Each structure stands twice: as C-alpha cells, then as structure tokens.
C-alpha cells in the first residue's frame, strides 16, 4: 500500500481525547452478518467479556481492606477514583498498549480512557454502586499512529449510589427518601473542564469499542487475523456499532477485497448515515476503483462540513507533508492556528515544515510554542527532546 493511500485511511478508535458522534438505531435495524464470513482470515482467540471486566483477586482484597469496617459510600470512593484520575493523566494518548482489561489497567495506569473507565466500572460494581457509561459528544479529532489517521472517541462513567435510602421509624414506619448522589469519572482534562453533551451507552457498546480498538491496533501492526477476530467480536458484542463495521471495511480494503469493503462500509452507513469516517474511506475506495466522480462528490461534502474544524486542517497539513507539498502544509497548519490558536499540533506541524526546509531557527520557535501549549507529559517530553536536538545541531 502506498504512503498516500495509507495516510488517508481513517480508523475509528475510542481513546481519550475526543469523539466522533455516533447515532444508534433501534434493534429492529437489520445487519448483514454474511459480511463476517471470510476465508481470508483465520479466527484467533480473544478475551471474553468476563476477562475484560474481571478484577484480579489482589485488587478485590485491596478494596475490601480499604473499606473494612465501613459501608462503602460515594464520598469514600472519591478518594480511590481521584487516585486513578491523577495518575491516569500522564499517558492519555492512543497507544498500542493502551487497550487494557480492568485488572491490567489497575496495575498499569498508562491506559486510555476506555480502559480506565472499564476499570472504574468494575471497581464500582465490586463496591455495590450503580454505574452508567456515557459517550461525550465533542468535535471530530484525529491522531496519527504509524501512518494511519485515527478518528478518536471519548467516553466517561457516572457512578451513583442507590436510588434511595430508607430509614424506617419503628413507631410510624415512615421511609425517608434522599436523592441519589453521583460522581462523573472523566479521564480527559479537556472534557472535564467543558460541559459537552453526553448520551448513555450500554456495557455491550463499551465491549464493542474495546474489541474494535484492539482490532484497529492489530490491523496497524499488520496482524490481520487478530484484527479480524477482534472486529468480529466487536460486532458480536454490539452489532449496531457502526465504528466496528467501518473498521472491518478498512481491513477488507487493506486485503484488497474492494467489493466486500464497499459492502461493509454500506453496512456501517446503514447504522449511522453520518459516519464521516466511513464516508471518507468510501471516497478513497471510489478513487481506487476509478469512480472519481463519486469520490469527488463525497470529498466535497466532507470538506465543506469539516473546513472549520482545526483538527481536520492539521490532518490535511500532515498529508501535505507526506507529499512534500510544504506550501500547502503551511496553509493548512496556519488555518488550524486561526481556528484555534491553542492547539499545539498546528505549531508542531509548522516546526516540521521549517525543519524540512532547513530553517532551524523557525523550527525551534514553533517547537517551543508547541511545548508551551501541550498538556500531557508525553507530548511535552517529545517536544523537549526535539528542542534539545535542534539546539544542539544549531550550535554545531
């Protein structure tokens, strides 16, 4: 696969930094399960739902000891979950090792928000609290891993005590009711600071997201049998999750099964007609199969819808860099800056352009701005190391 084709493929993942809104349809919606049958791939074992949500016995013992002698209350649990929030912020980007089960996430907090939300759910369930997963609706956001554009998503968790507590007076038998207390656990600082709309999603949808995430990373690593196995598990968990169908379509496209890829994209769009990720991948497929007029129509529609999204401009800037079109790359990165002057990735993009042009002074200037605007430790560490390298080269 050429670099150009590879960079334009977009995979849907649920990480921790943003969300592509996804509408769900009633269970009466039909799905073509024949698309899950393939002689190209060999099914591999994947974790069961119990494996994903199960807490290690050591974790249960720690929890029981923590609350020994007391009845767990939401106020007590806040301290434990505060620990997870404070320690989770160090590595909230999409990484190949970030899709962890509940127990894995407990012992290695360098996980994405989906894994940390699964962990929080399991902790709360063990303590007897009610939990509700939520999808957080914020603008489309892209990240990159090994040449693929990842359209990332975001979820959080609301933990609540029981709907009511009773305190029966022996003399009159009156039951006193209190409003339930709730606590929203959100591992993305940007999401916590802004009041984005949310919608409830099921545990099955969370399972589908988990499986789809793992499948996406296996696909990126060219482990196609595992990728197929995880995508199939995702659809088995929630057959109405458009993102998993879209990712399966990408896998068929990578395997050069163009008609099957198109049919799978159509299935994803039947479940969510506004799945822009699938529409973009469909446009790419149209171009690869010499249907340029269809591709252009889709691309124009998507460009019009996304033109004021700074993250999209950054994606276009990075694609221009891949094609060594530095003038176009600067235009997109500058437009991203005008749309949102606080995004560190647009400055990093400009730094790369000036570095490739041999202008180390300007590259250092924009790298420093990217460093100042970045929030996560891994971003700051990356920019700092590049700054040190450029400064060392400049001295020589």
N, C-alpha and C positions, 0 to 999 in steps of 0.2 A: 504494500500500500504506500503511495507517495506521501510525502510530508504534507502536501496541500490537502489531500483527502483526509489524512489522519487528523489534522488540526481542526478541520471543520466538522468532524463527527462530535456530537454532543451526547453525553451520558447523564442521565438523571440520577443524583445521589441525594441522600439526606444526611447532611453533615452538621454544621452548627452555625452557619453564618447568614443564611438567607433562605428564601422559599420561593419556589415556583408554585403558584396557586393551583390546586387540583380539585376539580369538582367530582363528586361521587354520584353515581346513578342508583336507582332502585335495584333491588336484587332481581327484578324481572329482566334486566338487561341481559341479552344473550352474548355468549362468548364462544369463539370457535376453538375448542380445545384440541382440534386436529393440528393446530399450529404448534402444539407442544410435542408432537411426534416427529422425531428426526433420526435418521440413520447415520447422520454425520458425526454426532456426538455420543459419547458413552457416559451414562449416568454414574456419578460418583456420590458417595455418602456425604450428607450434610448434617449439621446439628439439628436435633429435634427441637420443637418449641420448649420442651421442658429443659433441655440443655441450655437454651438461651436465657431463660428466666430463673433457672435454679440457682440458689445461693449455696455456696460451699459451706460445709458443716462448721468450719472455723469461723466463718462470718456470722452464722446463726449463734454460735457460742459467744462471740464478742457482743452481739446485740443483746442477747439475754443477760449477760453480765452487766452491760451498760445500764439496763433498765431493771436490774434485780431489786426487788423490794418495793417497786413503784408500778403504778399503772401507766403505761406509756401514754403521753399526751402530745399534742401537736407542738406545744411550747418546748417540750424536751427534745423532740425530734428535730426542731430547727437547728439545734447545735450540731447535730450529726450531719445534716444536709448542708449546713453552712460550710462545714469542712470540705464537703465534696465540691461545692461551688468555688471556694477559694483555691482549691488545689487543681480544679479542672481547667481554669483559665490559661494555664501555661501552654497548653497544646490543643487548641480548639480549631485546628485546620483539618482538612480532609487528608488522611494519610492511609497508606495501605494497611498498617497495623492498627488502625483506629476503630475498626468494627469488632468490638469485643462483646462477649456474653456478660451477663451481670457479674458473675464471680470474677471473670478476668478483669473487668473494669474496676472492681473494688481493689484489686491488688496492683493495678496499673492504671492510674487515673489519666494517663495520656491517651484518652479515648475521645471519640467525637460525641456530640451532644445526644445522638440517638442512643449510643451505648450507655452513657451516663444517665439518661432518662430511664432506660430499661433497668439499670441498677437501682435507681431511686424507687421505681415502681416495686421492685422485688423487696427492697428494704421495708417500704411502707406496708406492703402486703404481709410480710412476716410479723410486723408490729400490730397488725389489725386495722390499718387505716384504709380508707377508700381512695382510689386514685383514678384520674382521668387524663389520658394523653390528649394533647392539643396540637393542632397544626397552626403555625404562626404565619400569617399572610403578609409578607413583605416583598418588595420588588425582586425581579429576577436577578440573580447573582451568579457569576461564573468564576471558577477557579481552574487551574491547569495542573495536570499530572501526566508526565511522560508524553506530552504532545496532544493529549485529549482535553477538550473543553468539558468541564464538569459543571452542570447546572445544579447547584446545591440547594438543599431544602433545610427547613428548620422545624423542630418540634420541641415542646416542653411538657411539663407534667403538673397537674393540680392535685395536691394531696389534701384530703379533708377528713375530719373526724366524723362520727356517725351523725345522721340527720337530726338526731335529738338525743337528749339525755333525760332520764326520768328520776325524780326524787319523790317517791310516794310518801306522803304524810300518813302515818299509821292511823291517825284519828279520822281523817276525812278521805284518804285515798286519792288526793289530788296529784296529778302528774304535772311537773313543771317542765316546759319545753324551752330549749335555748337554740339560737341559730347556730348552724354548724360553722366551725372555723375551718379555713382553708389556707393553704400555702402553695404558691406557684414556684416551681423549681425550674429555672431557666439558666442554662449554662452559657448563653451568649450575652456578654455585657451590653451590646448594642440593642438587643431585643429587650433586655430588662429595662433599659433607660427609655424606650419608646413604647407607646401604647398601640401596638399593632393589633388588628382584629385577629381573632382565633376561631377555630371550629373544632369540635370534638372529633376524635378519630378512635377507632377501635383497637384493641390489642392485636387483632388479626392484621390490621393495616400496618401496625408497627412491625410485626413479624415479616410482612411482605417487604417493608422498607429495609429491614435488616438483611434479609436474604438478597434483595436486589443490590444493596450496597456491596456485599461481599462478591456477588457475581460480577459487578462492574469492575472491581479491582482485579479479579482473576482474568477478566477479559483484557484489561490493560496490560497485564503481565503475560498475555498470550496463552493462558491456561484455559483453553476453550471448553474442555469437557467439564471442568469445575464451574466455569461461568454459566454454561447451560444448565447444570444441575441446580445451581442457586436460583437462576431466573425461574426455572420450573417450580422450585419450592416456593418462591415468592408468589407466583400466580396461584399455586395450590392453597396458600395461606389466605390470599385475598384476590380472587380472580378479577375484581373490578379496579385494581390498582393500575392505572394507565401507565405509570412510570416503569413498572416491571415489563409490561408488554413492549414499551418503546425500547427499553434496553435489550430485550430479546431480539427485536428487529435489527438493532445495531449489530448484534452478534451474527445474525444471518447475513447481514450486509458484509461484515468482515470476512465471512466464509464464502463470499461471492455468490450467495444464494439470493439473487436480486428479487425474484418474484415472491419468494417466501418472506423476504424482508419487507417488501411493499405490503403484502397481505397482513403482516404483523403490525406494521405502522397503522394500517387502516383499522385494525382491531383496537389499537391504543386510542386512536382518534374517535372511534365509536363510543368509547368510555369517557373521553374528555376531548371534545372538539377543539378546545382552546389550549391543548398541549403544544406549546410553541416549540419545545424541544423536538418533538416528533415531526412537526411541520418543517422545521429546518432540516432535519435528517431526510425527510421525504424530498425536499428540494434538491439536496445533494444527490439522492438516488435518481431523480429525474434527469439531472445533468449527466450522470454516469451512464444512463440508458438512452441518451440522445433525444431527450424530450425537453429541450431548452425552454420552449415557450411556457410549459407548465412550471418549470423551475423558476423562471423569471417572475411569473405572477406571484408565486408563493414568497419568493425572496423580497419582492417589492412590498408586499403586505406586511411581512415581518419587520423589515427595515423601518417602515412607517410607524409601526407600533412600538418599536424599540429605540428609535432615534434619540429620544430624550432620556434614555437610561445610561448613566455614565459607565456602568459595568459593561454594557454592551459595546460602548465605544472603546473600552480597554481591550475587549476581546478582538475587535476589528484591528486595533493598533498592533496587537501581538501577531495577528495573522499577516498584517502588512510586513512586520519584521521578519517573519518566516520567509516571505517572498523578497526580502531585501529591498522593499519599497520604503525607504526611510522617510521620504517626504509625506507619503500617505500615513505612515505610522505617527509622525509628529502631529498631523492634522487630527487624528482620532484621539491621541492622548491629550492634546490641548483642549479638544471639545469636552472630553471627560472632566478635565480640570474646571472648565467653565460651568459645567453642570453641577459639579460638587468639588469644591476646592480642597476638601479634607480627605480625599481618597489617596492613600499612599501609593497604590499600584499605578496610578497615572504618572506620578513623579518617577517611579521606578522605571516605567516604560520609556520616559524621556531620557533618563540616565542611560539606559541601554542603547538608545539611538545615538546619543552623543559619544558613547564609548566606541561603538562600531565605526563612527565617523572619525575617531581618533582625537576627539576633543575631551581630554581627561578632566579639564577644569570644569566644564559644564556638567560632565557626568558626575563629578564629585558634588557639585552644587545640588543637583536633583536627587542624588542618593541621600544627601544629608536631610533634605526636605522629607523624603520618604521615611527615613529613620525617625524623624521627629513626629510624624503623623501616625506611625504604626503603633498598635496597642498590644499585640501579642508578643510574647517573649521570643518565639521562634522567628518572627518577622524582624524584630529589632536585632537579633543575633545575626541573621543573614545579612541585613543591610550594614551592620557594623563591620562584619568581616570583609565585605566588598569595599567599604570605605577605606579600611586599613590597607587593603591590597592596592587600591588606586593611589592612595597617598604614598605608599612605598614605591610604586612604579614611577610616580611623578618626580620623586626625589632623585631617582636614578636617571 
